[in-house]
């Protein structure tokens, strides 16, 4: 294999190599240090005069005497069913002390685009055990439903709870979780590993951990390694796979860092102009393929810089995905877990996965009434701040109390509390007792009230 020693410049994670043979975009590269140490890289840009190589590890020690070997293939992931129960680095190497993975296949980490005609419609309800998701922002198989959070909020705890509890009720089909963490601290990594091992969730999971002190370039391949693993488990082994990606903000920061090193013209707030396309290449790998047994469902998690939902990262994510779950700093300050605010949250595919034969016939009506009652109660809080509670009518006082009960009974639950969808809906009905029935009848059919309302079940 031909080795070039024509490195002209090293800038951050990038090497600039002159006078090479024709090489392909994203071709894999082996970097040979003078002492024989090997490092991995990838072609990031190629032209007649210059090839830009990004190194997947630290570039410490690399210089003009570094040997560069072009391997003639793109980055491939070694995949196998034995990956379940393993913890891997952000580059796909085992870090749990276990043996190397013996691959059944080696797959291109960029995957293949799913023909829109071949896509199946998401339908089956996934129960996360979290009432604010299952009851009012339902997740279905094949959906991509991001969680929008902020620094200091318990999005990692929510991610782990979903990883532990996610299931399709009544189904005997195999269910797996692929968990990819990007740019996390060692403390967070230890927390993740300990939780997976403590709860036994690791047995049906594959975990990828990219640490904060790992090279930023590795962060750009971690979600693609995770999704390649998920696609293999889903479309070749028949698993229904839930992919949790945290934190996509760290991924986007890595894109910005690499773009700056390449001296690219920046887009909005310094992020690359192609960030929308890049994020779409990740998010659009969720789905169901007609004729194949498995499915890939995604929950990307991102922290909004400055708690700004109009920031480019959540803004672009919202365009590509099918809704969002929003974590509220205000609810967190009240000591409520999980602090999910249902008012700005949305699951665009919810109606496909709920109702008779899927969850329960009253699901949609209960969800609408909960949302309506809580929204009205929150609005009344602003009025109380101006005129005082005593100035409210009896009806308005009931909705004001309903909003408090919604947060304390419906939203609030334990970190290990796994509610069934029936329990979630029944909590909603028990809360409706405090509202006049004529208010319920505005959104719920009379037949459903007689079937499920506690006053009629006595």
Secondary structure, 3 states (H helix, E strand, C coil): CCCECCEEEEECCEEEEECCCCCCCCEEEEEECCCCCEEEEEEEEECCCEEEEEECCCCCCCCCCCEEEEEEEECEEEECHHHCCEEEECCCCECCCCCCCCCCEEEECCCCCCCHHHEECCCCEEECCCHHHHCCCCEECCCECEEEECCCCCHHHHHHHHHHHCECCCCCCCEEEEEEEEEECHHHHHHHHHHHHHHCHHHHEEEEEEECCCCHHHHHHHHHHHHHHHHHHHHHCCCEEEEEEECHHHHHHHHHHHHHHCCCCECHHHCECCHHHHHHHHHCCCEEECCCCCEEEEEEEEECHHHCCCCHHHHHHHHHCCEEEEECHHHHHCCCCCCEEEEEEEECCHHHCCCCCCCCCCHHHHHHHHHHHHHHHHHHHHHHHHHCHHHCCHHHHHHHHHHHHHHHHHHCCCCCCCCCHHHHHHHHHHHHCCCCHHHHCCCCCHHHHHHHCHHHHC
